Amino acid sequence: MEKIRKFFSRPRTTVNICFILVLIFVGLLLNNRLKSMLYSYTELQVAKQSQTIAEKTSSMFGVELAKLNNMSDVVEKNENNDLEKVMASLNLNREDGMTVGLLSPDGHTVYGEAFAASVFPGIQTSFRGIRAISYNKNAGLLFTSPVYNGENIKYVIYEYCPPECILKNFKISCFDGFGKALVVTKDEEIIVPFENATVEDIDLFYGKEFGAVYNEILKSMEVNTSTSRRITTNRGDYYLFASEIPETDFFLAGFVDSEAAAKGAYDIVLLVGRVFELITVLFTIGSIYIIVTSNKVNENDELIKAKKVAEEASKAKSDFLASMSHEIRTPINAILGMDEMILREYDDETLKQYALNIRNAGNNLLTIINDILDFSKIESGKMQLVPVDYDTSLMIYDLVSMIRSRAEQKGLTFVVRADENIPRMLFGDNIRLKQCILNILTNAVKYTDVGSVVFSVGYDKLNDRQIKLRVAVKDTGIGIKKEDIERLFSPFERADETRNRSIEGTGLGMSIVKQLLAMMDSTLKVESEYGKGSEFSFEVVQEVRNWMKMGNYENNFIHSAEITGEYRETFKAPDAQILIVDDIELNLAVASGLLKKTEIKIDTSLSAKNALMLTEKKEYDVIFIDDRMPGMGGVEMLKKLRESKENHNCSKPCIVLTANAVSGAKDKYIKEGFEDYLSKPIDAQELERTLMLYLPKEKVVITRESIEAQRTAAENKESAASIDELKDYIGDNDKLYDAVSRLMQRTGKK
């Protein structure tokens, strides 16, 4: 008991236990948040659908009023003839059970049944010159329209629908038959009942469970024209909805089964929820490991104890990050790999849309994981900038395409102000630069509910080979208190936590931005007014590779997109033979599927031991080996293969194919003897590029489509650059077209 008391009395142990509890709590909150987002989204969609149904219902009533208006014209034109015959002709050949009649201003019936204004108030409304629809629960529906004699109203013509004919003439179908809808008055009198309703449907709608929610909906109808609420009953989950029917005093009301309303969205939420649960479990395991290992120290020597705690904590962190990377990236590899094959091999548009949604969800999850790994790299000092030549316009387009749809989904105005004079080709680490800008843009959209987000890019020329690229993002969001600005850059923290607790994210984004900008010799400037909005900006020096003006970034992207087709394999190698080793069968299927069109002969193995037996029987050109496998790992297999000098494959290229993507992983595997490193999820293009590098050249056949695509891209790029330079020289579009026209005439071309 004393040991247990001491164990829990240590501050570090208490902190770690609290950390585990917080992580579990956060995991539950994330799961609830996902469900809440789904329910809110579905409520919005059901409300919109109910509004559409209400508009169709209004159109049905409008058709009757339009017919009545035509009848009014017939009566007006034939007022000197026998009205009895005119009205009788209007009633001929009617099979809908509705009848037409005519009333005089003094309330007498000129033709048809007699109806009092006290029963159908619309009669009096039409004598004032307005078409109207009236309902009486005992009498039915009455459509009325004035009949003029010059500028005066001489009669009111009506079309009467008795109660027993209403459903026949105005039946309402909704949500492909999975929903039920009816039309009611403001006093909740039923005009058009449910179509094909069972006794259970009626009992459900008028039961106690629906009653309270329906009253909330009616209250909200004072503000909104349509609304929806989710409700859980003994029979299941439903969405109750209501909407005003335009140009009437009636309402549409009804309900639909929750799964029919949400369709395929539940599956995506379930997938993402499971992955977040996995992350929570992994964090918990890692924290427990820290607790256990950090307390195995020599209590008699404080100096040794402190050193050991630091070493154990560092090792636990590294092991945990490697484990997290591997355990999460492995299922994501399967999800995104299979998803890529669906996109390649199926033409069904609905299926492709689902596949694109899965790809987006998987990539968003990868962003969260990469944020954590990037933070670890920066913290350990292993993050390095990799400058390359890049196209400014394409970088801007990528950022805009990733953010615009998010902003529009929230009803925000997204404005891009990109200086067209910015040099098109720059030299710098565009990946990290784009990561910084994307984090700032994402935050702006997250924390802005109404108004706009403005993305500005400009530059200042420093000298003949450098510019200072200026980036600013301004929003009309919630703003930041002055005392909270510094907290923006603290990892795992968020400013104004109480107000922003519903905003998703790791809390690492701005911390990473600050440190990446510091590596680029820049700083992030923040100007904000609480409750009104914020502006984030920075300046970074970039070298210029080509001073040609960027121009319109969207046009440049469209041109590039036109010369870039769908997926084409870059080569074929029908005579090549490779071996893929992985203990997860789904990963083998993904890798094999991604290489299907290259026609490479592929052998697979679920264990390192079996793979070594295969290498003794057959010669391979390249071997891909997973690292973490039960029994014998990838590194051990590689050593055994290299030691077997009699094995035909002892010196063949071996490439590690692993989900371990923590900092230093690639260097570690290269030092162990692997020729190269590929991380999961597998990048199909990187996989093909790696194979082209290591397969025997005589076995690789570059595809004609790939050659033609590369040649066309190069020619178009060269032509576009030449035209842009000519345009800059001439300085005017009209002059450019005139010069080209005269040149074509000289050469005899038309």
N, C-alpha and C positions, 0 to 999 in steps of 0.2 A: 504493500500500500504506500509505503514511504517513497519507493522509486517512482511509482505512478504519480504521486503528488508532486515530486520534484520535476518529473518529466513535463507535466502540464503547467508548472509554475515558471518555466523558462520563457522569457519574452519571445524568443524566436519561434518556439513551438506554438505559442498562442497566436502569433501573427500568421503563421502558416495555416493553422486550423481555420482562423477567420478568413484567410484568403481562399481556402477550399470552399467554405460555406458561401462566400461571396460569388465564387465562380459557378457553383451549383445554382445559386439564386439567379445569377445573370443568364445562365443557360435556360432556366425556366422562363425568365422574362422574355428572352429572345424567341422561344417557342410560342409564348402567348402573343408576342408582338406580330409574328408571322401570321398567326390565326386571325388576329385583330385586323391586320392589313387585308387579308383575304375577305373577311366578312364585310369590311368597309367598302372594298372595291366591288364586291358582289351586290351590296345594297345600292351602290351608285348605279351599277349596270341594270339592276332590276327596276329602279326608279326611272331610268331612261327608257327601258323597254315598255314600262307601263304608260309612259307619256306617249310613246309611239302608238300603242294600242288605243289610247284615249283619242288620239288624233284620227285614227282610222274609224273609230266609233262616231266621232264628230262628222266625218265625211259621209258615213251611212245616213245620219240624220240630215246632213246637208243635201244629199241626193233627193230626199223626200221633199225638202223645202224648195229645191230647184224645180222639181216636177210640179209642185203646187204653184210656183210662180208662172210656169208655162200655162197651166190651166187658167190662172188669173187673166193672162193675156187673151186666151181663147174666149173667156166670158166677156171681157171688156170689148173685144172686136165684134161680138155677136149679141150685144145688149139689146138691140132692137128686135131680135128674133125671139122665138119661144124659148125662154130660159129652161123650161122643163125638158125640152128635147136636147138642148146644149148640155145640161148637167147629166142627162141620161147617157149621152154619148161618152162622157168622161168616165162613167162607171162601167162601161162595157168591157168584157173580156178580162176582168180582174180576178186573179187567182190567189192573191195574197191575203184575202180576208179583210182588206181595208176598203172604206167607202168614202165618197166625196160628197160634200154638202155645201149649201150657201146660206148665209145669215144676213139679215138686214140690220141697219143701225139701231132700229128700235127693239132689237132682240128677237124678232120673229124669224121663223125658218122659211126661207124661200124655197129650199129644196133639201131633202134628206132629213136626218134625225135632228131633233131640237136639243141644243146644249146651252146651259146657262154659264154666264161669265163667272159665277161663283164657284162652279165646278172646274172650269178651265179658264184661268185668268188670262191666258194668251189671247183669247177672243178680244178682250178689251184692248190689249196691247196692239193687236193688228188693226183695230179701228183707229189707232193713232198712227198708222202707217208703218208698222214694224212687223216683220215675219217673226213667228214665235212657235215654241214647242211647250205644251202643257202636259202635266201628268196628274192623274187622280187614281189612287190605289183601287178604287171600286169601278171606275169608268174606263181607264186605260190611257192611251196617248192620243193627243190631238195636235196636228200641225196646222197652223193658220197663216193666211197671207191676205193682204188687202187687195180689193178690186177697185180700180179707179174709174171715174167718169170725168175726164179732164183732169183738173187738179184736186178734185174732191173724191173722197172714198165713198163708193156707193154700196159695196157689199164686203163681207169677209168670206173667203172661200176656205174650206177646211178639208183635211184628210184625216179620217178617224181610224185608229188601230185599236180594236178591243183587246182586253188583257190576254185572252187565249191565243192571240196571233202575234204578240210582241216577240217572244223568243224565236218564232219561225222566221220573222222578218229582220230581226236585229241580233242574231246570235253572235257571240264573241268567242273567238279562239285565241289562245295565247301560249307562248313558250312551247310551241310544237305539240300541244296537247297535254303537256305535263303540268300546266297551270290552270287555275279556275278564276274567272272574272265575272263580275256583274256590274250593272249600272244602278246607282241609287241617287235619291234626291238629297238635298242638304239636311232634310229631316230623317235621313236613313231609311226612307221607304224604297223598297226594291222595285225598279222599273224593268230591267232586263235580268232575269235570274241566271244562275249557272247553267251552262250547257253540259248535258250528260253527267250531271253530278250524282254521286252516290249518297246514301243516307249518312255514311261516315264523313264525307266531305262537308255536308251541311252541318252535321253535329260539331265538326272541328271548327268551322268558321264562326259558328254562333256560340261556341263553348266559352268557358271562363278563361282558358289559356290565351285565346285570341283577343278577348274583350278588352283587357287593360292595354295591350299593345295597340289595338285599333284606335282606342281613345287618344293615345299619344300621337298617332299618325294624323288624326283629324285636327289636333291642335297645331301640328307642324304645317298643315295645309293652309293655315292662315298666313304663312310666310312663303312656302314653296308651292309650286304648281303640281309637283309630283314628289313622292317620297316612298321609302321602303324601310322595313325593320326586320331583323332576323329574330326568330323565336324558336325555342326548343320545347317540344311537347312530348307526350307519352307515345305518340305515333311517329316521332322523328323531328328533324329540323326543317323549318320552312322560312320563306321570306314573304311577309305580309306587305302589300303595296296598295297605294291609292294615288289617283291623279285626277286633276280637273279636266273635264271634257270641254275643249274650246267651243266658244259660241253657244254654250248652254249653261244652265244652272245645275247640271248634274255632275256626279263623280263616278269614276271607275274605281272599283275596289276588288281585291282578290288575293290569292296566295299561290306560291309555287314551291315545289320540293327543292331543298337547298342544293342537292347534287345536280339536278337539272339546271338550276340557275348558274352554278359555278362552273359546270362542265369540267374541262381538263385541268383547271387551275388547282384543284385539290391535290393532284398527283405531284405537281411541281413544288407546292408548299410542303408536302410530306417529305419529298426528297431533300429539300434544303433544311427542313427541321431535323431530319435524321443526321445530316452532316454536322449541324451545330451541336446536336447532342453528343456526337463523337468527339468534337473539339472539347466540350466541357469535361467529358470523361478523361480525355488525355491530359488536360490541365490538372485535373484532380489527381490522377496517377502520378504525374510529375511532382506535384506539391507534396504528396505523401512520401515520395522517394526522397525529396529534400529533407523532410522532417526526420525520416529514419536515418539517413546518412549523416545529417548535420549533428546528430546527437551521439554518434559513435566516435567520441573524442576522449582524449586523456584529460580527465577533470583535474589532475594534480599539477599539470603544467599549462598555465594559461597561454603562454606564447605559442606552444605547439598546438594547443587547442584552437587558437585563433587562426593559425596558418592552415590547419587541417579543414576547418570549417570553410575557409575561403576556397581551398582546392576542391573540396567536395561540392560546394555550391556551384563553382564554375563548371565542374564536370557534369553535374546533374543538369545544369542549364543546357550544355552542349548536347548531352544525350537526349534530353527532352525535346529540344528543337529538332534533332535528327529524327527522333521517333515520331514527332508530330508531322514533320514534313513527309516521312515515309508513309505513315498510316493514313493520312488524309489524301495525299497525292495519288496513292494507289487506287482507291475507288474512283477518284476524279478522272484518272487516266482511263479507266474502263468506261465511265459515263461519257466523257468527251470523245474518246476513240470510237465507240459504237455510234455516237451521235454523228460524227464526221462521216462514217460509212452510210448512215441513213441519208445524209445530205448528198452524198455522191451517187448513191445507187437507186434512190426512189424519186419519182416525179410528182407524187401526190402533194398538192399545195398545202392541204391541211396538215399532213404529216410533217412536211418541211417546216411549217410554222411552229409546230410543237417542238421539232428538233432545234430550231433557232432559239426558242425560249429556254430549252434545256442548256444550250451552249452559253446563252447570256447568264443564266443562273450559275453555271459552273465557273465561268470566267469571273463573275463577281466574287464568288467564294475564293478563287485563286488570288484575287486582289487583296483580300483580307489576310490570307496566309502570307503572301509576298510582303505585305506591310510589316508583319511580325518578323519575317526573316531579314528584310532590309534593315529594320531597326537593330536587329542583332548584329548585322555586318558593320553598320556604322558605329555601334557601341564598342565593338571589338577592334575597330580601326582597320577592318579588312575590306571596306567598300572602296572601290577605285573608279574614277571617271574614265570612260572609254570614248575619246573624241573621234568622230567620223564626219565625212561629208554628208550633208543632208539638205533636202529640198524644203525650204521654209513654208511654201504654200501647202505642201502635203502634210506637214506637221500641224499646221493650223487647221486644215480640213479634218484631220483625224480627231483633234480635240473637239471641234464643233460638232462632228457627227456623233461623238460619244455623249455630249452634254445636251444638245438641242432637244432630243426626244424626252429626256428627263424633265427639262424645264417646261416643255409644252404639256406634258402629262399633268403638271401641277398648275397649268393655266398661266405660266409666267411668260413674259416677253423676253426673248433671248436676242440680244443685239451684239453683232460682231463689227468692230471697227479696226480693220487691218489696213495699215498704210501700204498701198500698192507699190510704193517706191522702195520698199525693203529689198535688199539684195536677195536673189532667189536661192543661191547656193551658199551655205554657211558651213563652218567647221566647228564642231563641238559635240558634247555628249547629249544628243537630241533625246535619247531615251530618258535620262534623268531630268532633263529640262522639261520634257513633256509630262513626266511624273509629277513634278512640282506644280505645273500649271493645272493639270487635271485635278490634283488634290484641292487646289484653291477653288476651281470652278465647281467641283462636287460639293464642297462646303457651302458655297454661295447658294446653290440650288437647294441643298438640304435645309438651310436656315432661312429661306425666303418663302413665304406663303402667298404673298400678294405683290404684284408689281413687276419688276424686271431685274435681269442680270446682264450687265454690259461687259463684254470681253474686248479689251483694247490691246493692240500690238503696234508699236512704233519703233523708231530707232534714231540714234544720233551717230554721225560719222566721226570716228576718232582720228583715223589716218588712212593711208592708202590701202591698208590690209585689214583693218579692224573696225567694227561698229559696236555700239552699246545698244543691245536689244532691250527695249522697254516693254514690260508686260504689266497690265493692270486689270483687276476684276472688281467691278462695283455692283453692289446689290441694294435692294430696298427691303432687306430682311430685318431680323429682330435686333440686330446690332449687338455690341458688346460693351459692358461696363468697363470703365478705365481700370478699375482694380482687378478685372478678370483677364486683361489682355495678355499678361505674362503667363497665365495658366494655359493659354492656347498652345504653348510650346512645350508643356510638360507631358511626357508620355502617359497614356492611359487616363488622362484627365480631360474634363470638358468644362468650359466656362458656363456659369449659370446652370448647374446640373439639375436643379429642381424644375426649371422651365423647359430644359432640353432633354429630359429623361426619355422621351419617346423617340428621339433621333438615333438611328442606328449608326454603328461604326465602332472602330477599335480605340479611337482616341489617339492614334499614332500619327495620323496624316500630317498635321502641321508641324509636329516635332521632326518628322523626316524631312519635310520641306525646308525647315530652318537649317538643318545640318547639311543637306545637299547643297543649298545655296551657299553655305559657308565654304564648302569644298570648291565652289565656283567663284570664290572671292566676292560674294554678294550677300545682301541682307534683305529680309522681308520687311516691308513697311506696312503698318496697319493704321488706318484712320477709321474711326467708328463713332457713331452717335447712337446710344442705346434707344432701341425702339424705332429707329429710322433707317438704319442700314450701315454698311461697312464698305471700305475699299482696301483691297490688298494689292500691293505693287512691288516690283523689284526690277533691277537692271543688271544685265549680265553681259560681259564682253565676249564677242564671238568673232572668229576670223572669217574673212570673206573669201570664198573660192571663185565666185563669179558675180560681178557687179550688175549683171542684167536684172532689171526690175522684176519683182515677184508678180506684179499684176493682180488680177482677180483670183484669189485662192480657189474659189469654187470652180471656175472655168478650167484652171490647171488640173484640178482633180478629175473633172469630167473627161478631159483629154486623155489623162493617164488611164482612167477606167475603161475608155473605149478600146484601148489597145491591150487590155488585160482581160483574158477570157476566163472561163471556169477552170476548175482543176484539170491539169494535164500532167501525166507522169513525165518527168524530165528525161528518163532513160528506160530502156528495157535491157534485161540481162537473163535471157532464158537458159543460158549455159552455166550461170553462177549458182553456187550452193552455199546457203548460210544456215547457221544453227542459232536458235533463240532459247535461252534458258531462263525460266521464271517459275516460281512455285504456285502462281495463281493462273489458272487456266484462262480466265477472261482476259488477262494481260497478253497472253500468247495469241488469243484470237484477235485482239486489237492490233498488235504489231503485224500479224500476218495479213489482216484485212487491209491495213494501210499500204502494204506493199503488193497487193493483189495484181494491180495493173502493170507492175514492172516485170511480171512473169518470172521472178526469181524463184528457184526451188528452195523451199523452206522446210527444215526439220525443227521440231520443238521438243522440249524436255521440261518436265515438272520438278526435276531435282538435279543438283550438281552431280551426284553420284551416277545417275543414269546418263547425264550428258557426257561424262568422261568415258563411259562405255561406248557411246555413239562415236566419239572422236577417235576411238581405236579402230572402228570399222570403216569409217568414211572420212574423206578429206573435204574440208570446208574452206571457203574463201574468206569468210568473216564470221566471228562468233560474238553474239550479244549475250551478256551475262548479268542477271540481277544480283545485287549484293546480298540483301537480307533474305536468306532462305533457311528453312529448318534443316537441322543436321549439318550440312556443309554449306558455308556461305560462298559468295562469289569470289572474294579475295583468296580463300583457301583453295577453291577450284582452280583459279588461275595459276597459283603456285604449283599445284600438282601437275597441271598440264605442261607448264614450262619445264618442270623437272623430268618429265617423261620424254627423253630425247628420241626414243624409238617411235613415238607417236607422230603421225603425219602432220598433226595440227599444233605441234609444240611451239612453233614460231609464227603461227597465223595471227592476223590482227584480232585482238580481243577488245571489245568495247563494253564498258559498264553501262547498263540501262537501269537506272535506279530512281526511286522517288526521294532519295536523300538530296535535298537542294540547299542545305545550310552553307554558310560561308566557309570556304576552304575545302568543300567536298571534292571539287574537281581536282585540285592539286593533290589531295590525299590519294585519290584513285590512280592518278598518273604516276605518283611515286610508287604505288604498289605494283606497277607494271602494265596497267591497261594502256592501250594506244590512244583511246579517246573516251569521252564521257557524254552521255545523253541523259537528260532528266525527264521524269514523268510529271505531268501528262506529256505524251509523246507529241512533238511537233512534226507533222508529216513531211514538211519541206526540209527540215533539219535532218530528219532520218534519211531522206533521199540524198541530200548533199553529202552526208557522212559516208554512205555506201559508195557514191561515185568517187570519193577520195580513196577508199581502201580496197574496193574490188579491183581485180586485174583489169587493166585498160582494154585488153583484147576481148574481154567478155561483156563490156559495156557498150551498148548501142544508143547513142543520143537520138531521141525521137524526132521525126521530121516536124511534128507540130511544135515541139519545144524550140527547135532551131528557127522555124518560121516566126514564132511568136517573139523570140529574142531579136531576130533581124528586123521585124516590123517595129518593135518597140524602139530599137536603136535608131531606125530611119525616121520614125515619127518624132522622136525626141530631137534629133538633129535638125529636121525640117522646122519643128516648132521654134527651136532656138534661133534658126536663121531668120525666120519670119519676124520673130520678136525683135531681133537686132536691126532688121531692115526698117521695121516700124518705128523703133526708137530713133533711127537715123533720119527718116523722112519727117516724123513728128506728127503725122495727120493721117487718119484712116482713109479719107477720100483721095488724098494724094497717093497713098500707097496703092489703092485699087486702080487708080488711073495709070500709074506707072506700070503695074503688072499687066493691065489690059493692052497698053501700047507695046509692051515687050512681046506679048503673045501674038499681036498682029504682025510684028516684024518677022517672027519665026514661022508665020503661016499657020499657027494654031488658033483654034476658036474655042 
